[in-house]
Amino acid sequence: MNPRTLVTVAAVALMMLGTSRPASAQERYDFKIPFNFVANGRAFTAGQYVLYANQEGDVLTLESRDAKGGTVMLPVETRLAERKPLAEPEVVFDKLNGQDYVSELLVPGDDGYLVLVTKAKHSHSSLKGTRIKK
């Protein structure tokens, strides 16, 4: 391999290392949600759910542990700086007109994910979950 090719290969390898996503972008989080809720316009019933981000961190997937419950993709509006140290993941809901809407996923040691911006007056509630061991 000539020196110029070697330098090019090394530069590309370094760029790829510098742009890799943190491990948490591949983490999966388990939540027991004891009430009905809405995620990306779709209604879900109370139950056991898994939330995780894609490799790029721009889409969350919410999937029911019950095969009949379904799956929905949640486009990420923005990443949220960690506001407080967390020991466990949290899913945050915006409560509006008596309905709960999935709005954020907060993860320990990393930026969270905002998936819903509610402009009307609303309140928040959150549930703690667990990280699924690989």
matplotlib code that plots the C-alpha trace (Angstrom):
import matplotlib.pyplot as plt

x = [0.0, 1.4, 1.8, -0.9, -3.5, -2.5, -3.0, -6.4, -7.5, -6.2, -8.1, -11.3, -11.0, -10.4, -13.4, -15.6, -14.4, -15.1, -18.7, -19.7, -22.8, -22.5, -23.6, -26.8, -28.1, -28.5, -29.8, -33.3, -35.5, -38.4, -41.4, -44.6, -47.2, -50.3, -52.6, -53.8, -51.7, -51.0, -47.7, -47.3, -51.0, -51.7, -53.6, -52.1, -53.5, -51.8, -49.1, -45.4, -43.4, -39.9, -38.4, -35.2, -33.4, -32.1, -28.3, -28.5, -30.6, -33.2, -36.0, -37.3, -39.3, -42.0, -43.1, -45.5, -44.3, -47.7, -47.7, -51.2, -50.1, -48.1, -45.2, -44.8, -41.9, -41.4, -39.3, -37.0, -37.6, -34.3, -31.9, -32.3, -29.3, -29.4, -31.1, -30.4, -28.4, -30.6, -30.2, -32.9, -34.5, -37.7, -40.5, -42.2, -45.9, -47.6, -51.1, -53.6, -57.4, -57.2, -55.0, -51.4, -49.0, -45.4, -43.2, -39.7, -37.3, -34.7, -31.7, -29.0, -25.7, -26.7, -28.9, -32.6, -34.9, -37.8, -40.5, -43.4, -43.6, -46.9, -47.6, -50.9, -51.0, -50.3, -48.8, -46.1, -45.9, -43.1, -42.5, -39.2, -38.1, -35.2, -32.4, -32.7, -29.5, -27.9]
y = [0.0, 3.3, 6.0, 8.3, 5.4, 4.5, 8.1, 8.2, 4.9, 6.1, 9.5, 7.8, 5.3, 8.2, 10.1, 7.0, 6.6, 10.3, 10.0, 6.8, 6.9, 6.2, 2.7, 4.1, 4.7, 0.9, 0.3, -1.0, 0.1, -1.8, 0.1, -1.1, 1.6, 1.2, 3.5, 4.0, 6.5, 7.9, 7.7, 9.4, 9.6, 6.0, 4.8, 2.1, 0.2, -0.2, -2.9, -3.7, -1.8, -1.5, 1.8, 2.1, 4.5, 3.6, 3.8, 7.4, 8.5, 10.2, 7.7, 5.9, 2.7, 1.8, -1.8, -3.7, -6.9, -8.3, -9.4, -7.8, -4.5, -3.3, -1.0, 2.7, 4.8, 8.2, 10.8, 12.6, 16.3, 17.0, 15.6, 16.8, 17.5, 15.4, 17.6, 15.5, 12.3, 9.3, 5.8, 4.4, 5.4, 7.4, 7.8, 11.2, 11.8, 15.1, 15.1, 17.1, 17.0, 13.8, 11.9, 10.9, 11.4, 10.0, 13.0, 12.1, 9.3, 10.1, 7.8, 7.5, 9.1, 10.4, 13.0, 12.2, 12.2, 14.7, 13.2, 15.5, 19.2, 20.2, 23.9, 24.0, 24.1, 20.6, 18.7, 16.0, 12.6, 10.1, 6.4, 4.7, 1.7, -0.7, -1.2, -4.5, -6.4, -7.6]
z = [0.0, -0.9, 1.8, 0.3, 0.4, 3.9, 5.1, 3.5, 5.1, 8.5, 8.1, 7.2, 10.2, 12.6, 11.2, 11.7, 15.3, 16.0, 14.8, 16.4, 18.7, 22.4, 23.5, 25.1, 21.6, 21.3, 24.9, 25.4, 28.3, 29.8, 31.3, 33.0, 32.0, 34.3, 32.2, 28.6, 26.6, 23.2, 21.3, 17.9, 17.5, 18.2, 21.3, 23.5, 26.5, 29.8, 29.7, 29.5, 26.8, 25.5, 24.3, 22.4, 20.0, 16.5, 15.9, 14.7, 17.8, 15.6, 16.1, 19.1, 18.9, 21.3, 21.2, 23.4, 25.1, 24.2, 20.6, 20.1, 21.4, 18.4, 17.7, 16.8, 15.7, 17.4, 15.5, 17.9, 18.0, 19.8, 22.4, 26.0, 28.2, 31.3, 33.9, 36.9, 37.5, 37.0, 38.3, 36.1, 32.8, 32.8, 30.3, 30.6, 29.6, 28.8, 30.3, 28.3, 28.6, 30.6, 28.1, 28.6, 25.6, 25.5, 25.3, 26.5, 27.2, 29.8, 30.2, 32.9, 32.0, 28.6, 26.9, 26.8, 23.8, 23.2, 20.9, 21.5, 22.0, 23.6, 23.3, 25.2, 29.0, 30.3, 33.2, 33.3, 34.9, 34.6, 35.2, 36.0, 34.0, 33.8, 31.4, 29.6, 30.0, 26.8]

ax = plt.figure().add_subplot(projection="3d")
ax.plot(x, y, z, "-o")
ax.set_aspect("equal")
plt.show()
